[in-house]
């Protein structure tokens, strides 16, 4: 869904109903990132600007290098169903 400013808001599917929403606490949108490396419950990821960071993957234990995850506050909260090029 596109916002008034033309940006795409990325959310997480809610209870398998096909609805997407931002964070339940702050309503921020999730940030898509590509997984570069997985080390236990942590993953090194890269956003569309090439910035790398570590995120917790406890909620997405099947995460593998190359996957696109949706993250919020340093935590992977879901896996993107459609994989678009995230490099800007």
C-alpha positions as CSV (number, residue, x, y, z in Angstrom):
1,X,0.0,0.0,0.0
2,X,1.4,3.4,-0.9
3,X,1.2,6.4,1.5
4,X,0.3,9.9,0.4
5,X,3.9,10.7,-0.2
6,X,4.3,7.8,-2.6
7,X,6.4,5.7,-0.3
8,X,5.5,2.0,0.1
9,X,4.6,1.0,3.7
10,X,5.8,-2.5,4.5
11,X,4.0,-4.4,7.2
12,X,3.7,-7.8,8.6
13,X,0.8,-10.2,7.8
14,X,-1.6,-10.4,10.8
15,X,-2.8,-13.8,11.8
16,X,-2.8,-15.2,8.3
17,X,-5.6,-12.9,7.2
18,X,-3.6,-11.1,4.5
19,X,-3.8,-7.8,6.5
20,X,-0.6,-5.8,6.8
21,X,0.1,-3.4,9.6
22,X,3.0,-1.7,11.2
23,X,4.3,-2.3,14.7
24,X,1.4,-2.9,17.2
25,X,3.1,-0.6,19.7
26,X,4.3,2.3,17.7
27,X,2.7,1.7,14.3
28,X,6.1,2.2,12.5
29,X,6.6,0.3,9.3
30,X,9.0,-2.6,9.2
31,X,12.3,-2.2,7.2
32,X,13.2,-4.8,4.6
33,X,16.7,-6.1,4.7
34,X,18.7,-8.9,3.0
35,X,20.3,-11.6,5.1
36,X,24.1,-11.9,4.5
37,X,25.0,-14.3,7.3
38,X,23.2,-16.2,10.1
39,X,25.0,-16.9,13.4
40,X,22.7,-18.7,15.8
41,X,19.9,-16.3,16.8
42,X,21.6,-13.3,15.2
43,X,21.9,-12.4,11.5
44,X,24.1,-9.8,9.7
45,X,21.8,-8.0,7.3
46,X,22.0,-5.2,4.7
47,X,19.4,-2.5,3.9
48,X,18.8,-0.9,0.5
49,X,21.4,1.8,1.2
50,X,24.1,-0.8,1.9
51,X,24.1,-0.3,5.6
52,X,24.9,-3.5,7.6
53,X,23.7,-4.3,11.0
54,X,22.9,-7.3,13.3
55,X,19.4,-8.3,14.0
56,X,17.8,-11.0,16.2
57,X,16.1,-13.8,14.2
58,X,14.4,-15.6,17.1
59,X,11.0,-14.9,15.4
60,X,12.3,-16.1,12.0
61,X,14.4,-19.1,12.8
62,X,14.3,-20.4,9.2
63,X,16.2,-17.2,8.0
64,X,19.0,-18.0,5.5
65,X,21.5,-15.9,3.6
66,X,19.7,-14.2,0.6
67,X,16.3,-14.1,2.4
68,X,14.6,-10.7,2.7
69,X,13.4,-10.1,6.2
70,X,11.2,-7.4,7.7
71,X,12.8,-5.8,10.8
72,X,11.9,-3.4,13.5
73,X,14.1,-2.1,16.3
74,X,16.8,-4.7,15.6
75,X,14.5,-7.7,15.5
76,X,13.4,-9.7,12.4
77,X,9.6,-9.9,12.7
78,X,8.8,-11.7,9.5
79,X,10.0,-12.8,6.1
80,X,9.0,-10.9,2.9
81,X,6.7,-12.9,0.6
82,X,7.8,-10.9,-2.5
83,X,11.5,-10.4,-3.0
84,X,12.2,-7.0,-4.7
85,X,15.6,-5.7,-5.2
86,X,16.3,-3.7,-2.0
87,X,19.5,-2.0,-3.1
88,X,18.8,1.6,-3.9
